[in-house]
Amino acid sequence: MKAVRAYPHAILPLLALFAVACLAGCAAKKDRVRSASGLDNELHTRITAIHNQDPSEPLRHPTDTGQLAEPSADELERLGDTHLSMGNFQLALTEYEKAFRIDPSRTSIHYKKGLSYLLGRAYDDAEAEFQEALKKEPANALAYEGLGESLFYRGSYDHAISNFRKALDLNPGQWKSRNYLGIIYDYRGEHELAADQYRQALSVRPASPTAYNNLGIAYYLSGDYERAIVSFKAALKTKRADERAYNNLGLALSCAGRYEEALGAFRQAGDEAQAYNNLGCMYLRDAKYPDAIRCFRKAIELRPAFYLKADENLRKCRMALGASTSGSQPKHIE
């Protein structure tokens, strides 16, 4: 079973920014965690709630919808901010474009359009807008962070790292940049470097469930399960973590041999049937076949109509007691 990624925004994120993605044959939930940089402190906080939403339709370049009353550029930009904070990315883009036509000197518009495209997963357009923002305001740390995110989601990690570092040079308090750097280092197997970034993120944002979760993942991936457990529990103590942190805690507890505690954590991450299926996956991973069979049977008993995966896992366990399974991998919150 795979552990769940960090919360993106929270960025994430993670976050991002965390849903159960199991070992081969285990049940899974769709990880919908997103990540994004902030506008200002107030809007940055309001925007956190957006990231579990998918845009209702693919974003397109805004077009003129016709002349209504003639609001000011300030009013249009504020209206765009409101739409953005509510997850209405297309409407936000339209209002920002109107404001920009009235007052092309507004450098903030490029950044906010970039953020709208970023949250709407239109990464090429987001990159272009952040680049425009940086042409007009080269010391804009948030624009560098947004550009780094756009490149991150396109898989251009080297360029993403460069931009996250520029953001941090300008503002060491950009904790999301550190979070993304940590995720990239974890992807590359550099878990000590990743852990250092998450710890620095926590020095700026001490109660961040995202940073605690991802720090736990860095420890998990390096095989330090006890410290991973401590970090996942710290994420849960913030009261702002969700079922993904419980799922990651269950994985770490299982890897530490604390299976009964792991079952309790998995119960918090899903329902009873899913908890037993997930624990069965971990027993199967550890070649504890009688225990795995017991858990899969329990999952089927609790939810026979739905739990075809548990039945499949049970069949595999019976047929190939000596077979190895793929290792558990936690996911970051962006």
C-alpha positions in Angstrom: 0.0 0.0 0.0 1.3 3.4 -0.8 1.2 6.2 1.7 -0.4 9.4 0.7 1.2 12.6 -0.6 1.6 15.8 1.2 -1.0 18.5 1.1 -0.3 21.0 -1.8 -1.5 24.0 -0.6 -2.2 24.4 1.3 -0.2 24.4 -0.8 -0.8 22.8 -0.6 0.4 20.8 -0.1 1.7 19.3 0.5 0.0 18.4 0.6 -0.3 19.1 -0.9 -1.7 18.4 0.3 -3.2 13.3 1.7 -6.1 9.3 0.1 -5.1 5.7 0.3 -3.1 4.4 -2.6 -2.3 0.8 -1.9 0.2 -1.9 -2.9 -0.6 -3.7 -6.1 -4.0 -5.3 -5.5 -5.0 -3.0 -2.6 -7.8 -0.5 -2.6 -7.1 3.1 -3.5 -8.6 6.5 -3.3 -8.0 9.3 -5.8 -5.4 11.8 -4.5 -6.9 15.2 -5.4 -4.5 17.3 -3.4 -3.3 20.4 -5.1 -0.8 23.1 -4.4 -0.4 26.8 -5.1 1.4 29.9 -3.9 -0.4 32.7 -2.1 -1.5 36.1 -3.1 -1.1 37.9 0.2 -1.4 36.7 3.7 -5.2 37.0 3.9 -6.0 35.6 0.4 -3.3 33.0 0.9 -5.2 31.7 3.9 -8.5 31.8 2.1 -7.2 30.0 -0.9 -6.1 27.0 1.1 -9.6 25.6 0.9 -9.5 25.5 -2.9 -7.1 22.6 -3.3 -9.4 19.7 -3.1 -11.5 21.1 -5.9 -11.1 20.3 -9.6 -11.8 23.0 -12.1 -15.3 22.4 -13.6 -13.9 22.7 -17.2 -10.5 23.2 -18.8 -9.3 26.8 -18.6 -9.0 28.9 -21.7 -7.8 32.4 -22.3 -10.4 34.9 -21.1 -12.4 36.8 -23.7 -14.4 39.9 -23.5 -17.9 39.1 -22.3 -19.4 42.4 -23.3 -19.7 45.9 -21.8 -21.5 46.3 -18.5 -21.1 49.1 -16.0 -17.6 50.5 -16.0 -16.0 49.4 -12.7 -12.6 50.6 -11.8 -9.4 48.5 -12.2 -9.3 48.2 -8.4 -12.8 46.9 -8.2 -12.2 44.4 -11.1 -9.0 43.1 -9.5 -10.7 42.7 -6.1 -13.6 40.8 -7.9 -11.0 38.6 -9.5 -9.5 37.9 -6.1 -12.9 36.9 -4.7 -13.5 34.5 -7.6 -10.0 33.1 -7.1 -10.5 32.5 -3.4 -13.8 30.7 -4.2 -12.2 28.4 -6.8 -13.8 30.1 -9.8 -10.6 30.3 -11.8 -12.1 31.1 -15.2 -14.1 34.0 -13.8 -11.1 35.2 -11.9 -9.1 35.3 -15.2 -11.8 37.2 -16.9 -11.9 39.9 -14.2 -8.1 40.2 -14.1 -8.0 40.6 -17.9 -10.6 43.4 -17.7 -8.6 45.2 -14.9 -5.4 44.8 -17.0 -7.0 46.4 -20.0 -8.0 49.4 -18.0 -4.6 49.7 -16.2 -1.7 47.8 -17.9 0.7 49.0 -15.3 -0.7 46.6 -12.7 2.2 44.1 -12.2 0.1 42.2 -9.7 -2.3 41.1 -12.5 0.3 38.8 -14.2 1.0 37.1 -10.9 -2.6 36.5 -10.1 -3.4 35.3 -13.6 -0.5 32.9 -13.2 -1.9 31.7 -9.9 -5.4 31.2 -11.5 -3.8 29.1 -14.3 -1.7 27.2 -11.8 -4.7 26.3 -9.7 -6.6 25.4 -12.9 -3.7 23.1 -14.0 -3.0 25.1 -17.1 0.8 25.0 -16.4 2.1 26.4 -19.6 -0.1 29.5 -19.3 0.8 29.8 -15.6 4.5 29.7 -16.5 4.0 32.4 -19.1 2.2 34.7 -16.7 4.8 34.3 -13.9 7.5 35.0 -16.4 5.7 38.3 -17.3 5.4 39.2 -13.7 9.1 38.7 -13.2 10.0 40.8 -16.2 8.2 43.7 -14.5 9.1 42.9 -10.9 12.3 40.8 -10.8 12.3 40.7 -7.0 8.9 39.0 -6.7 9.5 36.0 -4.5 5.9 34.7 -4.9 6.2 34.8 -8.7 9.4 32.7 -8.5 7.6 30.3 -6.3 4.7 30.1 -8.7 7.0 29.5 -11.6 8.7 26.8 -9.6 5.4 25.1 -9.0 4.4 25.3 -12.7 7.7 23.6 -13.6 7.4 21.1 -10.8 4.0 19.9 -12.1 5.5 19.6 -15.6 8.3 17.4 -14.3 11.0 19.9 -14.9 12.6 19.5 -11.5 16.0 21.1 -12.2 14.4 24.3 -13.3 11.9 24.1 -10.5 14.7 23.9 -8.0 16.4 26.9 -9.5 13.2 29.0 -9.1 12.4 27.8 -5.6 15.9 28.8 -4.6 15.5 32.2 -6.1 12.3 32.6 -4.2 14.1 31.7 -1.0 17.0 34.0 -1.7 14.5 36.9 -1.9 12.4 35.7 1.0 13.6 32.9 3.3 10.1 32.7 4.7 8.7 31.1 1.6 7.9 27.8 3.3 6.1 26.3 0.4 9.3 26.6 -1.7 11.1 24.5 0.9 8.2 22.0 0.9 8.5 21.6 -2.9 12.3 21.3 -2.7 11.9 18.6 -0.1 9.5 16.7 -2.3 11.9 16.8 -5.2 14.8 15.7 -3.0 12.7 12.8 -1.8 11.9 11.9 -5.4 15.6 11.7 -6.0 16.3 9.6 -3.0 18.1 12.4 -1.1 16.0 12.0 2.0 18.4 13.8 4.4 18.3 16.9 2.2 14.5 16.6 2.0 14.2 16.3 5.8 16.3 19.4 6.2 14.0 21.4 3.9 10.9 20.2 5.8 12.4 21.1 9.1 13.2 24.6 7.8 9.7 24.9 6.6 8.5 24.0 10.1 10.7 26.7 11.6 8.6 29.2 9.5 5.3 27.5 9.8 5.4 25.5 13.1 1.9 24.1 12.9 1.9 23.0 9.3 0.4 19.5 8.8 1.9 19.5 5.3 5.5 20.0 6.5 5.1 17.5 9.4 3.6 14.9 7.0 6.3 15.3 4.5 9.0 15.2 7.2 7.5 11.9 8.2 7.7 10.7 4.7 11.4 11.6 4.4 12.0 9.6 7.6 9.8 6.8 6.3 11.7 6.6 3.0 15.0 6.5 4.8 13.8 3.6 7.0 13.5 5.6 10.2 10.0 4.5 11.0 9.9 5.6 14.6 10.8 9.2 13.7 8.3 9.0 10.9 5.6 8.0 13.4 6.4 10.9 15.6 6.1 13.3 12.6 2.8 11.9 11.3 1.4 12.2 14.9 2.6 15.8 15.0 0.7 16.4 11.7 -2.5 15.0 13.3 -2.1 17.1 16.4 -2.5 20.2 14.4 -6.2 19.3 13.9 -5.9 20.3 10.3 -4.6 17.1 8.9 -7.0 14.6 7.2 -7.3 10.9 6.5 -4.1 10.9 4.5 -2.0 11.6 7.5 -3.7 8.7 9.3 -3.0 6.5 6.3 0.7 7.4 6.4 0.8 6.8 10.1 -0.7 3.4 9.6 2.0 2.6 7.1 4.8 3.7 9.4 3.3 1.7 12.3 3.1 -1.4 10.2 6.7 -1.1 9.0 7.7 -0.7 12.7 5.9 -4.0 13.4 3.1 -2.2 15.4 0.3 -3.8 13.5 -2.6 -3.4 16.0 -1.8 0.3 16.3 -1.6 0.5 12.5 -5.1 -0.9 12.3 -6.4 1.9 14.5 -4.8 4.5 12.2 -6.1 2.8 9.1 -9.6 3.0 10.6 -9.3 6.7 10.9 -8.2 6.9 7.2 -11.2 5.0 5.9 -13.9 2.5 6.9 -13.5 -0.8 8.7 -13.3 -2.9 5.6 -10.7 -0.7 4.0 -8.7 -0.7 7.2 -8.5 -4.5 7.3 -7.6 -4.6 3.6 -4.8 -2.1 4.1 -3.4 -4.0 7.1 -3.7 -7.2 5.0 -1.5 -5.5 2.4 1.1 -4.7 4.9 1.1 -8.3 6.3 1.4 -9.5 2.8 4.3 -7.2 2.2 6.0 -8.6 5.2 5.3 -12.2 4.2 3.0 -12.7 7.2 0.6 -14.8 5.2 -1.8 -16.2 7.8 -2.3 -12.7 9.2 -2.8 -11.3 5.7 -5.4 -14.0 5.0 -7.2 -13.2 8.2 -7.4 -9.5 7.4 -8.5 -10.0 3.8 -11.3 -12.4 5.0 -12.4 -9.8 7.5 -12.5 -7.1 4.8 -14.6 -9.3 2.6 -16.9 -10.2 5.5 -17.5 -6.5 6.3 -18.1 -5.4 2.7 -18.5 -8.5 0.3 -20.1 -6.6 -2.6 -17.5 -3.9 -2.8 -14.3 -5.6 -1.7 -13.3 -7.4 -4.8 -9.8 -6.2 -4.2 -9.6 -7.9 -0.9 -10.8 -11.1 -2.5 -8.1 -10.8 -5.1 -5.5 -10.2 -2.5 -6.7 -13.2 -0.6 -6.5 -15.4 -3.7 -2.9 -14.2 -4.4 -1.9 -14.8 -0.8 -3.2 -18.4 -0.9 -1.7 -19.2 -4.3 1.8 -17.7 -3.9 2.9 -17.7 -0.3 6.4 -17.2 -1.5 5.7 -14.3 -3.8 7.1 -10.9 -3.0 5.1 -7.7 -3.3 6.1 -4.1 -4.2 7.2 -2.0 -1.2 5.1 0.6 0.4 5.8 4.2 -0.7 4.4 7.2 1.0 3.1 10.2 -0.9 3.9 13.8 -0.2 1.4 16.6 0.5 2.2 19.4 -1.9 
